[in-house]
Amino acid sequence: MPTIYIDNKPYEVKAGKNLLEASLGLGFDLPYFCWHPAMGSVGACRQCAVKVFKDEQDSSGRLVMSCMESVKDGLRMSITDSTAKAFREQVIEWLMTNHPHDCPVCDEGGNCHLQDMTVMTGHDYRRFEFKKRTYTNQYLGPLIHHEMNRCIQCYRCVRFYRDYAGGDDLDVFGAHNHVYFGREQDGILQSPFSGNLAEVCPTGVFTDKTLKKHYTRKWDLTTSPSICQHCSLGCNIIAGERYGQLRCIVNRYNSNVNGYFICDKGRYGYEFVNSVNRITEPLIRTRPVEAVDEATAMGHLKSLVTSAPVIGIGSPRASMESNFALMQLVGKDNFYQGISDDTAYLERRIVELLQTGAVNSVALKEIEAADAVLVLGEDIWNTAPVMALAVRQAVMKTAAAQAAQQTSLPAWHDAAIKEFVQNEKGFLANITVIASPIDAIAAFSEHEAPDNIARLGFAIAHLLNAAVPPVPGLTEREAATAKNIAGALQQAKRPVVISGTSCYNEGIIKAAFNISLSLNRPERKAGIAYVFPECNSMGLAMMKAPPFETAMQRVKTENNCTAVILENDLYRYMPEGKADDFISHCGNLIVLDVLHNRTTAQAQVLIPAASFAEADGTLVNNEGRAQHFYQVYMPANDRIKESWKWLGNIKNMKATITNGLQHHPDEWLAALETTLPQFTNIAKVTPSHNFRINGQPVPREPHRYSGRTAILANISVSEPRPLQDDDSPLTYTMEGYPGLPPASMTPYFWAPGWNSGQAVNKYQAEPGGELQEQDQQVCLFPGKEQENFHFFKDSPEAFAARQDKYLLLPQYQLFGSGELSIYSTAIEELVPQACIILSAKDAADLGVVNGAPVTIEKNELHYTLPLKIHDELCSGIILAPVGYRGIPALPWGAWVKIMV
């Protein structure tokens, strides 16, 4: 490792870094603006100046920008040199000449990178007395608020939005000394990652518009580490609460998962927690008065679960603890999956493939580092947006890495690398049913029927490994595409194949496995990623419970059967008639859920379940990575509890004993390991509830926390007793362990002099690297040495359109398909119009035009929506929206008729 000298003291640093990264990694406070660890250096702000010397005898040195100077063995530099300090102070003064004096009313106040850097440079008095430049702010949609007068021209916003995330509707506009960052005209930002501007911007130019409605200073928030609930990727987040309301979600850095960024659904989809649609009291609908207290509810539940056969219906959005508690209550043989049988079958097939260990189930970080990516049949832009962002980085970084190898340019030198690379990109093949925004960076983008996608996958696997039979009947175009894709994957050192369940096609899942298995060689580290529908779909699938059809037969054959449904709206996952049939055959229906829905409306007993913000629990993401989320605040009343608490209490009453073992999340996980060996090591995901560091818990509240008694000042100004949390090592006070907690338990990022989110660099072993207290990552699919695993050889027949019938497939939307996020007002504004999509050929054959009403018919089902014609959709396929509020679950993967 190179040795550099900082103010005449030697330090060993990692090669390939710039001086700014090296200094921050060593713990020095060196100001910066334009540099970002995820985006590299451009040298725009001139704020990180240091003095570099030729040798030990050089006393004058020269000023350089530390973000633009590479680490070299023996290099001598000074951060404290008076000239460098004066230069940095002067730069901040220039930047502040046009900045408004509005810190007290700015949303970034106390959480502002500009404030931190101003103090760090020693600039404390403004000498500029002239008129300031002013700009007109823009309307940028319901998510982001724009205050252009606060801009310091660091260029971070456009570098993230355009270069990193690929958006094209935000840019920088300039005329002489006026520079403007915004849109060409007012309008909604189109990127699904626009919310990251609020964290990327070092000032208050771009801020969270949803937070403005219930604004809270950062130090007045109670925060906890959590996991996003809106898709299967398991992005790490920090949730903030004030006065019993969830106020905001920000990114929580995890080097192996989402890194520095999250999608807009994850950031803004939290308001369902505060919804008026919340279930807040136990309800018994067989009584004149529905709302009851806990004791009455428990007594009634005991009579129901002890007087008749009981079955449990699990949930892909409930935690592992809650699903397992339900299994323990009803018995392993009486626990079923509450999703459609087709989805359950596909998910179980994926679990079986990943549990072989024959292929490597990759993390998002590994996708980002891939040098060739094949997406087979999954619209990741809408079903797994942060994965789409990782794929974009893989494509762009591959070309950058090749440029770095061909030149002496360091990888962090963003501007120079982009200038050299121009339009060169890494390899991406995006083979999907319908066009996607990531087609713009793909070397190959094909839009085909699911069976044809699977056939193309089998053909690629055959070219990679002769053990896979050739696919008969390929067209010349398909054969040429397969050859080109196979060639690119074979040349790659870190190829990744991405697939999923959204096409309802087993052939695609098998083809993706074949390709990944064919690529997996000692000299080539290949990986695979399967996308699932919900945040804990993988965890539920790994429990290997029987499908819903078995539960249906059970209630039909056993009289007066009581069904306990856990956080699951059956009408979301299966056609209305099937859900009605099941419920009508249940003697009693007990439902635990967070929000009212069609299933809760039919429950004889309705139990209020705590949301993720009010609960502790564990989720298993699409990769098989178990991650724990912690309670952010106590529920509004003592009748709202985590589902696992309700179910554990019912079990204890049913057995007429008190089971003292299963009261805390870690104890539920330990019992889960014992009962279901496939979850071995999952208990390591979270420390014991009585874990302490030097005898101290981890505080949820920063040491700057204030105003706890303000809301009760009219009653009493005495300090109330802090809330008690016996389920986790976190505490509801400012008092606790002041050092770095285990990474999975970090509730906020703060360090002296670093009040903004940029404080994360103080928690990292090196900027952009792992967190210092990185605890064990629990991945439930350990890889194995490659053995004699058999390839799938049953490629499907070519897709053929049918006379007067169409293959019905789901059309996912990032905004609209989320069961929980749709209760956020800002998200609801962005939901595209629900419509049925047909190809231009099929629309012409039917004689219909855009906007005409089209009805889907299947058995008793008739559902009508306006038509949207899509030129690139394969003939013989019809797409309909999935998950929209008010739109029933349709028979996905079935052949349906159309009436116009």
N, C-alpha and C positions, 0 to 999 in steps of 0.2 A: 504494500500500500504506500502511496506517496506520502511524504512528510512535508507539511507546509508550516511556515512560521507566521503566527498572528501576534502582532505586537511583541515580537522577539521570543515567543514561547512556541515550542514545537508541538504539532498535532498530527497524528496519522489520520488520513481521510481516504475515502473511497475514490478510486480512479473514475474518470468519466464525468465527474460532477463539475459544476461551475462554483466560483468562490462564494456566491450567495447561498447556494444549497449547502455547501460545506460548512459555512459559518453558522447557519441556522441549525444544522445537524449537531454542531458542537455546543449549542446552547447560547450562542451570541445573539444579542438583539440588534439586528441590522435592518433598517427600514427598507421597504420596497412597496411598489404598487402594481406595475404591469406584469411582473413575473407571477406565474401560478404553477404549482408542481405538476398539474395535469396537462398544462399547455406549453410549458417551456418558456424561453426567454425571447424578447424582441428588443429590449433596451429602449423603451419608449419614454419612461417617466424620469430617468436619470436620478432616481432617489437613493439607489443602493451604492453610491460612490464610496470607494475605499482608495487608499494609496498603496501602490505596489512598487517595490524597490528591486533594483537590478541584483544587488547582493548585499552582504552585511555592511559593506563600506558606504553604500549609497545612502545619503542622508536627505536628499531632496525628493526622490521618487517621482511617480506620476499618478495622476488621478485616473482611475478606470471604473467602469460600471461593473460591479462584482457579478451581476447576472450574465455578463457577456465575456467573462474571462475564465478560461479553463484552469482546473487544478493541475499543477505541475510539481514534480518532486523538487523540493528545495525552494519553492516560491516563498517570498517574504512579502507580507502585507500588513497594513495597519488599519484598524477600524477606528481607533481613538485619535488618530492624527488630527491635529487642529485644523489643517486645511481641508481634510475630508469632512470633518464635522461641520465646518463652516459652509462647505459646498452643499451638504445635505440640508442644512438649515435654510440656506438661500433657495434651494429648489422647492422646498415645501412652502416657503413664503411666496414664490412665484405662483405655485398652484393654488394658493389660498387667496390670491388677489381678487378673483371673481367669485369665490365661493361665498354663499350667503351666511350671515351670522344667525343661523336658525337651529342650532343644535338642540335647544330646549323643546322645539316642536317637531324635530325630525324623527322619523320612525327608527332611524339607525342610532340615535343617541344612546350612548352607553354600550353599543354593540357595533361600533364603527371602526373600521380599519384606518380610516383617515384620522380620526381622533387619536388612535393609538400612535400612529406614525408622527403626528404633529407633536405630541408630547415627547416621543422618543428622540426626535431631532432637536428638541429644545426651543422650538419656535413658539413663543407665547404672547407676542404683541404684534398687532397689525399696523404697519405704517402706511399702507395704501389708503388714500383718502379720496380717490376719484370715483366716478360713476362706474358701477359694475356692469359687465355684459349680462344681458338677460335673454331668455329664450321662452318660447311658447311650449308648454307641455302637451303631450299627446295622449289620446285615449288608446290604450293598448289592450283592451279587453278586460274581462272580470277578474283576472288573476294578478296582473302587474300594474302598479301605480308608477307614474313617470314624473320626475321632478328634475328637468334637464339643467336647471341653474346650479345644481350641486356637482356637476360633472368636473372631473380633474383631467380628463383626456388620457386615461390609462390604457384604453382600447381593450380592456378585458372583456367587455360585454360582446363586442362584435367578434372577437377571437373565439369566445365560447360559442356564441349563437351560430355563427357562420362556419368557422373552421372546425370546431369540435363537434357540434351537434348537427351541422348540415342545414340549418335554416337559411332561407334566402329573403326573408321579408323584414329584416332589421339590418341597418348598415350605418356607416359613418358618412356624413355629408359635410363638405368644407368649402369655405370661401374666405380668402385671405386669413385673418386671424380668428375666424369663427368656425368652430367644429361642432357638429351636431350628431348625436347618436340616437337614432330612432328609426321610424318607418318613413317611407316616401310620403305617406299620408296617414291620418288616423285610421286605426283598424285593429282587429284582434290578432295578436301574435299567433302564428300558425304552428310553431314548433311545440311538440308535446313536452319539451324540456325547458320552456321559457321561464318557469318558476325559479330555475337555478340562477337567473340573473340577479335575484334578490340576495343570493349568497356570494356570487362571483363579484358583483359590483362592490368596490371598497368604500363607497360613500352611500348616500341615500337617493341616488338617481332612480334606481329600480328597487321597489319595495313590495312586500306582500300586501296586496289590496284587501284580501280577506281578513288579515290581522287588524287593519285600520278600523273595522267595525267594532272590535272589542280589544282595542290596543292595550298592550301591557309591556312595560320595560323588561328587558331580558332578566335583570336581577330580581324582578318580582314574580318570575315564573317558577313554579315547581316543575322540575323536569325529570324524566326517567328514560333509560335506554329502551327502545322498543323495536318491533319488526312491522314493516308495512303489511297491511291486511288485504291488499287489493289485487295481487296476482301471485303466481307461484314462485317468484324469484327470491323473495325473502330479503328485500333491501332493508338495510339498517337505518333507523330513524331515531330522532329525539322528539318526544312529545312534550309540549309545555302546557301547564294548567294554571289558572288563576280563578279564585272564588268559585270553584266547582264547575268550571267550564273548560273544555279543551280549547286552547287559543291558537295554537300553531303547531306545525310539523316542520322540522328542518332535517337535513341530511346528517346522519351519524357515520363518520368515516369507518369503513371496513375495507382493508386492502384486498381481501379475497372476494368480496361481493360487489357492492355498488360503488366503492371508492368515494369520490367527492360529490356524486350527483345522484338525484332521484328524478322520477318522472312527475309530471304535473298531477296525475291522478293520485299518486302517493302523497304528494305535498298538500294538495287542496281537498282531498276526498275525506277529510276527517270530521266534517260537520254532522255526520249521522250520529255521532256521539252526543251532540247537543240537540238533536232533533226533537220536535214535539211529538214525533211518532214513537218515542221510546216507551217501552213497557217498564213501568215503575212500581207497580203493586201486583202481588199475587191475585189472580182472579179465579173464582169458582163459579162457573156459569150455571150450575144446577141450583143455585140459591137466589133468593130475591135480590140480595145485595151482593154484587160481584166482587168488589174489593174486600180482601180479608187480611188479617195480620198473619205473621209468620207461623205462630203456633197453630192457628186454625188450618192454614194451608198444609202444614206438615202432618197434622192429624188426618186430614182428608187424604193426603197422598199415601199415608201408611195403609189406610183401609183399601185403597185401590191396588197397591202393589202386593198386598198379602192375600187378597181375596180372589185373584184371577191370574191366569198365565200372563206374563209380562215379556214384551220384546222391546228392544231399543233400536232406534234409527240414528246412526251416526251422521257426522257432518264434515265436509271438506273445509269449512271455515272455522270450526271449533278447534280448540287446542288439543294437544295429545292428552293432557291431563283430563280434560273433560270427556273426550271420547273413551278413554280407558276407564274413567269413573263410571260411565254408562255401561260399559262392558262388564265391569265388576258388579254393578247393581243387578243386571238382568241375566248374567251368565254368558260365557263366551259363545255358546251355541245359540243364544237368543239375540245376538247383536248383528245388525245388518247395515249395509251401506245405503245411505239415503240419496243416491244419485241414479241416473238412468243405467240400465243394465249394459248398454253399449259402451258408455263411458267407463263404467266400472271394469268391464272386460279389458278394454284397451289399456287402462291404467295398470291393471294387474299384470298384463303381459309385459309392460315396460319395467315394472318392479322385478319381475322374474328375470328379465334380461340383465338388468343392472346388478342384481344380486349374484349373478354368476361371476362377476368381477372380470369378465373377459374384455370389457371395454371400460375406458376411464370416463366417469361422469364428471364433466368439467365445470369449474366455477366460472363466474363472469370474468374474473381476472385472467383466466386461461384463454377464454374466448378472445379477449382483448389482445392477447399476445399471439394469437394464431396467425399463421402466414398463408392460410387458404381456408375458406369457409364455404360449406355447402348447406343451404337452407332447403329442406325437403318438405314441402307441404304445410308449412306453418307461417301464418301471417304475424311474425313476431313484432311488427310495428304496433299492432293493436293488442296482442295477447301477452307480450313480454317486452315493453318498450325499452327498458334499460338494457336488455339483451341486444336489441337493435342498435342501441348506442354503442355497446361493446363491439358489435360486428363492424360498425363504422370505424371505430378506432383500429380494429385489426386491419381493415382495408387500407386506411391512411398510413398507419405506422409501418406496415410492411414496406411500402414504397420509401418511407423516410429511413428505415433501417438499411435498405439497399443503397440509398444515397449516401448514408453515413459510412458504409463500407467502401464505396467507390471514391470517396473524397476524405479529406481530413476534417470535415465538419463534425463537431460533436452532436450527439443526438438531441441535446437540450436546446440547440440553436434553431429555434422554431422558424424565424423569418428566412434564414439562409437555406434551411432544408426545404421549405416550401418553394423558394425561388428555384432551387435546383430540380426539385421533383416535378414542378409544373402540374400536368394533368395525369401523371403516372399514378397507378393505384395497385394495391394488392389484389389477390384473386377472391372474388365472391361470385357464387352461382346461386341465384334466388329462384327456386322452382316452386311456384305457388299457384293457387286456383285463380287468384285475382291480383291485379297490379298493386304494388306497394311502393312507398316513397324510397325504400332502399334499393329499388331497381336502378335508380340514378347512378349508383356507384358500383353496380354489378357488372361483371364481365359477361355473364349470361343471365338472362331473366326470361323464364318460360312460364306461361300460364296455361295450365292443363287441368283435365279432370283428375280426381284422386287416383284412379286406377292407372292412368297413364303416367302420373308422377311416380307411382310405385314401380312401374315397369322401367322407367328411366333409371330409377335408383338401382334396380336389379341389374340393369345393363352396365351401369358404372361399376358395380361390385364385381361383375363377371370380368370386366377388363382389368380390374385390380387383382383378381384371384380366380384362377380357372376352376377352382372347386365350386364356384357358383355357376350354375348352368346358364348358357346364353338365353336371351329372351327372344322368342320367335315373333316374327311379324313386325319388327321395328321398321319405321319409315327411314328413308335416307337421312332426313333432318334429325330424327331422334338418335340415330346411330352416330351421326357426326357430333351432336351435342354431347352424348355420353362419352365419346372418345376425348373430346376437348376437356371436359370436366375431369375425367379420370386421369388424364395426363397432368393436369395442374395439381390435383391432389397427390399424385404419386411423387411429384417433385418437391412437395412441401415437407418441411421438417416438423411442423406442429399443426397439422390439419384438424379441423373441427367440423363435425356434422351436426346439424340442428334439425330436430323434427318435433312432433307433438301429436296431440289427440284431436285437434279441431277439425280435421277432415273426416273423422269417423271412419278411418281406413286402416285396417291392420297391416295391409301390404306395405304402406309407407313406413310404418314402425319397423317392420322386418327389414325393409330395404336399407333404412338408415343404419340399423345394427350391422347388416352385412358389410356395408361400406366401411364403417368404423372398424370392424373386426379385420377386414382386409388390409386396412392401412396400418394397423397396430403392429409395428415391428420394432426390434431392439434399436434400430437406427432412427426410428420415427415415432415420436410421441403423439399419437392420435387421440382424439377425444370425441365424446358425444354429449349432446344436451337435449333432453326431451322437455317440452313445455307442457305444464298441466293447467287446468282451468282456475283453481282456487288456491288460497294461501296455504292450506294444509291438505290439499288433494293427495300429495305424495304420502303424508303420514297416514291418512285414512286408508289408502291403497295398501300400504305396507302391513296394516293390521289384518289383511286378507279375510275380511268378513264376507259372508255370503251376499249376493246381490239383492237388490230390492225385490225382484220377482219372487225370490224365495220367501221374503217377508209377506208378500201379497198372498201366496199360497197358504202361508201359516195362518193369517187372520181369517181366511176363508174357511179353513178346516177346523180351527179351534174356536169354539163359541166364547163370546164375551172376553176376547183377548184385549189386554191393556197395552197400548203402544206409547212409549216415551220417545218423543222426537226432540233431538238436540240441535238447536241453532240451525234449523234447516227448513227452508220453504220448499216443500215437495213440488209445488206448482212451477217452480223455477227449473226443475230438472226433468220433469216428465209431463206428457200431455195431460190436460185437465181431466179427461175422462178416467185416466189411470189413477191419478191422485184422488179423485172423488171416490172411485171404487174402493181404494184402500181404506180411506177414512170411514166410509160408510160401513165397512165390515169390522171396524174396531169397536169393542165394547166401551172402552174409555180412551180418551186421547189426552195425554199430558204433553205439553210443549214448553220447552225452555228456549227463550230467544231474547234478542236485544231490541228488535223493532217489530212492530205490528206488521203482519203480512197475511196472505190468504190462508196459510196453514194455521197461524195463531188464531185467526178468526173462528176456527172450527174446534178449538181446544175446549174440552170440559174444564181442564185445569191449566192455567197459563202462569208460568213462573218467570219473573224478570231476571234475565241473565246480565251480568256485567259485560260492558264492552271491553275491548282490548286496553283502553286507557284506564279502566278501573280494575284490571285483572292482572294476575300473573299467569303465564302459560308458555308452552313450547310449541313451535311449528317446525315442520320438516319441509324444506324448499324443494324445488324441482331437481336439484343436484343430489338430494339426499343429505343435506346439511341441516342438522338440528340446531335451532337458535331459540333463545329464551327472550321473552319480553316481560317487562316489569310494570307493576301498577304505577300509574302516574298520580292518581289521587283516589281518595275513598269515594265510593258511590254516594249519591245524594241522600239515600236513606238506607237503613240496615236490612231492608227487604230485597235490595239489589245485591246479588252475590255472584261470584264466579260459578259457572255451571258445575264445576267439579265439587264445589262446596255444597251446593244443593243436593247433588247426587250422592255425595258421601254421607250427608246427614240422613237422606232417605234410606240408604243402605244400612246404616247403623240402626235406624228405627225398625227396619224390616227384620233385622236379626235380633232385635230387642237387647242389643248390647252396645256398649260404646267401644268402637274400634279406635284405639289411641295411636295407630300407626299411620293412618292415611289422612293427615290433616293439612300437610304442606305440599307445595308443588314438587320439591325434591323427593319426598316420600312416595308420591304418586309415580314419579318417574322410576324410582328404584323398584317399585312393585311391577311396573310395566316391563322393565328389563327381565325380571324373573319369570313373568307370565309369557311374554312373547320374545324369544331369544333374538329375533331379527332386529330388536332395538337395543342390543348390547352396547353399552357405553353412553346411552342417551342421558343417563343421570349426571354425567360429567358436564353437561351443557350449562349447568348453573350450580354455584356453590350451595351448600346447605343453608337453610333459612337462618341458622344461628352462626353462620360464618362471620368472622370479624377480622379486621386488620389491626394489629397492635391493640386488640380489645375494643376497637371502634367500628361502628357501621359506616356505610358510605352515605353521605348527605345528598338528598335530592335537591336541596336549596343551596345556591352559591352563598359565599360569605357576605355578599353585598345585599342579600335578600332583606326586604324591608316591608313595612306596611301590613304585617299580618293582622294587626288588631284594628286597622283603619275602618274596615267595613262594619265592625262591631262597636265602634267608639261611642255611639249613641247609647249603648247598653253598658259597656264597661271598657275601661282602658287597660285593665289588668291583662297580663300575658296568658292566653289560654294554654291548657296542657296540650303539648304536641300530639298529633295523631299517632297511634301505635300500629306498626306493621310487623306482624309476627311471621309473615310468609316469605320474607326476603331479607337479605343483608343490607337493604337500603332503609334510611330513616327519613322521617318527615321533619327534619330540622336543618339548620345551618351547621350544627355541631356534628362532628364525625371525623373520619380519617382525612387529613388534609393533602395526602400525597396522591399518587396515581393509582386508581383502583384497577382490578382486572379489566381488560378492554371491553368485554361484553357487559360490564356493569358501569361503564362511564356515562353519567347522566348529563354532562355538559362539558364543553371545552373552554377552559379559562386558565390564564396564567398571569402573573404580575406584568402589567404593561401590555397585555394582549387580551382585550375585552371582546373582540370580535371572534367570529368563527375561525379566523386565521390562527388562533391559539392552538389548533390541532397540531401544528408543527412542534409544539412543546411536548406532545404526547407520543410522537413518532420516534422510532429509532433513527430514522433519517427522513427528510422531507419526501413525501410521496410513498414511503415504505410502510412496514408494519408498525402497529402501535407498540410502545415499549413493553407494556404489560399484557402482551398478546397471550390470552389463555388458550387452552386446548380447543382446537376446532373439531367438533364431533361430526364426522361424515360417516353415514351408515352403510355406504357401499365401498368397502375396502377393495382396492385392485388386487389382482392375483397375477402370478406368472401365467402367460398364455398356455393353455392346455388344449386338448382336442375338442374344442367347442365346434359344434356343427353349424354350418351355414343354413339359412333358410333357402329352399330351392323352389318354392311354389309361387312364382311371380303370377300376378293376376292377368286375366285376359284384357285386351285393349278395350277401352271404354267405347260403348256404342250408344248413341242417343236412341230413345224409344219413341214409338208413335204415341203422341198425345200424353206422354208422361215425362216428368223431369226429376232429376236427382236433387233432392233438397239438402242444402248445406248451410251452416250458420255463417253469417257475416258479423264478425266481432268488431266493435268500435271501442277505442280507448275510452272515450267519454260516452257513456250510455249503457254499456254492457255490464258495468259494475253494480252489484246488488246493493252495496253500501254507499259507494261514492256518489250515487245519483241523488242522495239526500243533501248534498252540498250545493247551495244555491249557485256558486260560481261554476261548478262542474255542469250543473243542469243547463246553464246558458249555452254551453258549448256542445251539447248533444246534437249530432246530425239528425236530420229528419228520418224517421223510420220509413223504409221503402223496400220493395221487392226488386231484385236485380236480375235481369235477363240479358242474354247476348243480343247483339244487333240482329243476327239471323233469326233467332227465335222470336224476337219482337216483330220482325217483318212478317214472318210466317203467321203470327197470330193477328197481325193487323193492328197492333197497339203502339202508342207513342209515349214519350216521357210524361209522367204525371197521371196517366190513365189508371183507374182502379183495376187491380188484378187480385183474384181470389185463389188461395191455395186450398185444395180439397184433398182430404185423406180420411176415408171412413166417415166418422161423424164430424170431423173437423172442417170448418170453413173459416178462413181468415183473410181479410182484405186489407191491402195497403197500396199506395201509389207506386207506379213502376218507375224504375230508373234503368236506362239502357247502358250497358257497359260493352265497349267495342272489343275488349280483350278477354272477355269471359268465354269459356268453351260452350259451344252449342249443346243443349241437352241438360244444362244445369241451371238451377234456380237458387239464388241466395236470399236469405231473409234475416232480419236482425235478431240477435240472440241477447237475452238478458234485459231488454228494455222493460221499464215499468209499464204494466198494463198489457204487454204482449205475451201471450202464453208460450210455454215450451212447445216446440214443434217436433215432429218425428224425424229428427236429423238422420241423414243417411238413407232415408226411405225414398221410394219413387212416388211422386204425387201428381195429381192433375191440376190444371190451371183453368179457371173460368174467367173470361174477360167480358 
